[in-house]
Amino acid sequence: MGVHLEIDAKRKLVIVRFVEDCQPAEFLGISELIRSHRDFDPSFSEVVDFSGVTAGDLPSAALQEHMKRESIFSPTSLHIVIAPQPHIFGLARMAQVYAEKTRPNFTVVKNMKQAYEVLGQGRNV
């Protein structure tokens, strides 16, 4: 499986890591995976990390479909995408446009340090 989920209740944070081969079905199923986790709280913020992706085909249609769906998070939650690879960074920026109405606090960064800066935690990971 190319996706790993961690929920850190202390930091009120959901971290999703896609690794190796990222497939559209995994990406489209991530909301249900998060929602079904016993520690999930919609008020938490979300970090989606694509740093470990080495292959896969995430078509823009799947990305657009996911981002236009109603978010499982509250409107005040932060959504941060970590995308160090240029092609994934471009897709994430496109997602940011699609998500304007469903995820208003959406940011794309290149590493976890920048993600924590956006979260206001300033931690090195």
N, C-alpha and C positions, 0 to 999 in steps of 0.2 A: 504494500500500500504506500502511495506516495504522499500521504498527508499525515501529520502528527498534530494532535490537539493537546494544549496545556491550558488549564484555567488556574490562575493564581488569585484566589479570593482575597488574600491580604492586600495585593496591589490593585484589586478590582480590574483584572486584565485577562483577556482571552488571547492566547497566542496560537496561531495556526502556522505550521511550517510545512510547505510543500517541498519535497525532496525528489531527486532523480527525475523520473518520468512523470510529468504533470499532465493528467488527462482531463478533458472536459467534464466527464461524469463525476470525478472527484471534486472538481471545482464547483460544479452546480449542486453537489450534495453537501457542501460544507455547512450551510445554515442548519440543516436538519441534524447534522452531527453535533454542532454546538448546542442547539436547543435541547437535544436529548441528554446532554451531560448533566449530572446531578448538581454540579456546582455552578452552573450557568445562572447569571443574573443579567437581565437586559440593561441594567445601568452601567455595567462594566464597559471598558473600552476594548478595542480590538486591534491587534497587530497581526498582519498577514505577511509572512516572510517567504519570499521566493528565492532567497540566497542559495539554497541547496538544489535548485532545479538545474538539471543538466540536459534534459531532453523533454519532449512532449509537444503537443499541439493544442494550444488553447486558442481556438478560433475567436475572432472578435464578436461573432454572433453569440457565442456562449457567454462571453464577458458582458455583452450588452444585456442579454437576458437576465443574468444574475443581478447586475447593478440596478436594473429597473424594478426588480422585485422589492416589495416592502421589506425593510430591514427588521431583523429580530431584536436589534438593539434599540435603546431609547434615542430620541432625536438629539440628545445632548452628548451621546457617546462619541468618542474619538475613533476614527478608523484610519489606521496607518498601514500603508503597504511598503514593504522593503523590497526594492527591485534593483540590485546592483548591475544586472545585465542590461545593456542598452535596449534590446528588443522587448524585454519584459517591462522595463521602465516606460517605454513608449506605450505598451498596452495598458499599463497602470494609469498613465496620464489620460488615456482615452476613457478608462473606467471612471476616472474622476469626473469627467464631463457627464457620463451617463448617470452618475450617482448624485448629481446636484440636488435632486429632490428627495431621494431616499436616504442619503447619507451625507448631510450637509457639512460635517466635520471630517472630511476625507483629505488625507495628505499622502504624498508619495515621497519616499526617501531612499537613500542608497545603502544604509546600514543600520544596525540595531542601536548604535549610539545616537544617531540622529532621531530614531524613533522614540527613544527615551527622552530626548530633549523636547520633542513635540509633546510628549505626555507630561512634561514638566517635572520629571523625576531625575534627570541628569545622571543616570547610572551608566556605568560601562558594563557591557555584557560581552 
